[in-house]
Amino acid sequence: MAYCGTLDVYYLGGHIRYQQLGFASEATFNAWMDGTLIPKAQDMMDNYTGRNWKNNSGTIDLDGNGKEVLPLSRAGHIDGLPGSLLPVPLLSVTSVTIDGGANIAADVEWYDSYIAYECGNFCKGRQNIRIIGTWGNSAVPHDIQAVTAQICVNFMAEAIRMRMLPDILTTVMEGGGNIAALMRAPKVLTVSEKEVLDRYRFREIEAG
């Protein structure tokens, strides 16, 4: 799901006109925002915070650590999630198995970024712990919606300042340039946006 829509971008960036970016029509401008600008802003936000705000579901395969507390980790295999992101926060857990055994979910407490086994330890192994559940967000928080739109507006304002034309913009946004550096430029990802995103950041933890 998209973190914001073109109307959100228009609400914050109503002063920006498609002609300023060299687009031939408002329709092509809207299509570019929907298909390129907003998704790239989302990718940057996901990588910055180490998570996403989508309603994810599937399996999470983790390495057993021999302890009763098992942190969620990037080291395992996670359905449909890039390796740079953590499957957090957990929203629900329907199944937990060790080495393909019985479902022990009834004996497992789950939290935002780790699970705890009440009746033993998660025995050591390579991706031998399988969790089936959901994680992320059931709906995009309003502040994330606003930050996504603001980053898009900031990017367009910077593009106008730099006099980028649509073909250059599209080339850069589709991988023909350093996307991360451009999206994280101080005038695009400002202190205000960072303050919001920093509240959502997750880091991998070690179980003691």
Secondary structure, 3 states (H helix, E strand, C coil): CCCCCHHHHHHHCCCCCHHHHCCCCHHHHHHHHHHHHHHHHHHHHHHHHCCCCCEEEEEEEEEECCECEEECCCCCEECCCCCCCCCCCEEEEEEEEECCCCCCHHHEEECCCEEEECCCCECCEEEEEEEEEEEECCCCCHHHHHHHHHHHHHHHHHHHHCCCCHHHHHHHHHHHCCHHHHHCCCCCCCHHHHHHHHCCCCCCCCCC
